[in-house]
Amino acid sequence: MSKLCKFTSPADGKPVYVNAAQVSVVYTYKGEPPDTIIAFQKDFMLGVKESLEEAVSILDKAMADEKAGS
């Protein structure tokens, strides 16, 4: 089973969990303040409080751990 990654909701500060294997892209929307967006396929996008670099690092670590465990 894929590892879930914990992120923080920018709206209310509550935790949100993401399956790293289902993420298709992570990007920054240049608003004020800029938002980090995690996208799953084309139908679902999730904003998170973490920076782009931090989000990518968390997802990369989860995928590396999953590959090492299999």
N, C-alpha and C positions, 0 to 999 in steps of 0.2 A: 504494500500500500504506500502511496505517495505521502511524503511528509508535508504537513500543513505549516505555513509560515505565518507568523503573527505580525500584523501591522496595526496602525492606529487610525481610527476614523477621524478625519479633520472636523467633522460636524459636531460630534459629541465626546470625542476622546476615548470612546470604547474600543476594545480590541475587535479586529476583523481578521479572519483566517483565510488564507489563500493556498490552494493546491498548486505548487510550483510547476508541476507537469502540465497544467492546463493554461498557463500564461502564454499569450502569443506575442505581446509587446509591452514595454514599459517606456513611458515618455513623460516629458514635462509640458504642461499646458501653460503658456506664458501669460497668465493673468496677473492680478495684483492681490495677494501674493501668488507666486507661481504654484501650481498644483502638480503633484506627481500622480500619474494615472497608470493603472495596471489594466490592460485589456485582455479579454478572453474571446478569441475568435473575433467576429465582427458585431456581435449582439450585446455584449456586456462590458461595461467599463466601471472601474472602481477607483475612486480617489482615495489616496492615503496621505497621512501627515508626514511620513518619512521623506527624505530627499531622494532624488533620482539615484544617486550613487549608493545610498544606504539600501534602497529597495532592491536594486540590482545585486548588491552584495549578498543580501539575505536570500534571494532566490537562487543565485549561483551556488551558495553554500549548501542549500537544501538539495539541489540537483546533484552536486558532487557527492554529498553524503548518501543519496539514494543509489547512485551508480557504484559507490564503494561497497555498499551493503548488499548488492546483488551479485 
